[in-house]
Amino acid sequence: MKNKIKTIRKKLGITQEKLAKECGVVRQTINCIENDKYDPTLELAFKLSKILKVKVDELFIYE
């Protein structure tokens, strides 16, 4: 599943470390999600969308 996390995160000026801390995961998890190596759980997807202030369906692209 593709996503726009990196683009939106950078636009908001949030580091991977800060985003990870707010989501309760390690930075490597955010890195893997951004690089399409890991699909987040539904709970984590909702946390990411809340922190990045976008809807879940705007954050992820199902192909």
N, C-alpha and C positions, 0 to 999 in steps of 0.2 A: 504494500500500500504506500503510495507516495504521500508527501505532506509538505506544508508550507511553513513548518515550525521555524526553521533557520531564518527565513526571510522576515517573518513577522517578529521574531525574537530580536533580530538585529535592528529592525525599524524602531522597536521600543527601547533599544539600548540595554537589553538584558543579557547577561553572560550565561553560558551554559551552566556554570557553577551556581549562579543565583537561581536560575529556573529549576535546576535539580533540587536545590535546598528547599524551595517553596513547594515542590511536588513530593518531597520525601524520598527521593531516589539519589543515586550517585551520578556524577557528571557523565560518566561513561554511558549510562543509560540514555541520556539525552542525545549524546553523540551518535549512538547506534540508531536511535529513532530518526534523527535528522538525516542520516546516511542510508536509510531504508534497509538496515540490517536487523531491525527488531520492530515488531508491531506492538504498540502499547496495549495494556489491558484497557477495558472500557473505563474503569475508574481513573486510570492515569490520563486517558484521552480527555475526560471531562475536566480533570484538574488543569491540564495544559491549556485547554480552551478558556477556562475561567481566568487563569493567570494572564494569558495572552489577549484576553478580551475579544475573542471571536467565537463564533459558533463552531461546534465540532465538525459539522459538514463543510465549513469554510477552511478548516485546518487540514483535513485529510481528503485525499482524492483516491477513490476506489477505482481500480482499472480492471 
